[in-house]
Amino acid sequence: MDVILHVGAHRCATTTFQHYLRRNSERLNTDGIGVWEPRRTRNGLFHGILPGPQADVRGSLYRRGVGRVRVNLALAAERFRNLIVSDENMLGTMGQNQRSASLYGAAGDRMARFFPAFEGHVSDVILNIRSQETYWASVFGYGLMRGRPMPEPEMLERLSHDQRSWRDVITDLACALPGVRLWVLPFETFAGRPDAQLATLVPGKAPRQHARIRVNATARLQELRADIAPREAARLPEGEGRFQPFTRSQIVRLRERYADDVMWLMSGADGLAWMMDDPEKRWTGLNPSSTDMTRGRSHDERQGRMEGTG
């Protein structure tokens, strides 16, 4: 059985993808595809793999956590040929990102602890990325809806100058997961299309049912004003539409860093990762063939008429 680890990231339509997998689980199981999503992984399955408040001096909690995952893997291998494990908290948490004002600084250490639990079954790891100005805006909007305060201008400026980018996250994952194929799926291509995302992970036709249901989307400004504390609502930008706390110059810096990441991925990512193209997009060849259905006169006909004039 091949295990595919889908590690997020947060605010990249991961909850929508997990909802889609959950609603189509019976169909996927019939096709030999198992699914572990947060309702399974956060219900004690991964307990002990990451350090917690309880001291693990002798490493017994970690060993028990690894053993628990391996036992469940063995049971899954009796039923499925592929197992998708989708939990963005394997990579880190939004709270940790906000406290450090950086992208998943402990991603490598965390994944290095998860990797032994899957006992060599991991064939592929899937990472979703997103332009940083929209990623952070979505993170802060999510926090506002849950009682967190507005980000301070100093934090926004620090984020816009932070040199850690998705390239660093990808490099950390590649080091922590040797011998595993690492695929990168841009949010700008796959957001709101969980079926297209599934089609890149496993062979076969992805089900269309429940594929256009968006879950946990970022609230718009008008929704934020209505739902958060009046003191914080007064600090929101004016207007309607998407919440964007960054200034224009900060947005430019963040977009430029993301463009560098995408360019690096498209040029081969130093052999560490591959960026996934849209599976539904059909590329035109270098010399598209003309057909009898083409309207208008051909270039040769027009050229002949022009040569005979005058």
Disulfide bonds with the S-S distance in Angstrom:
none
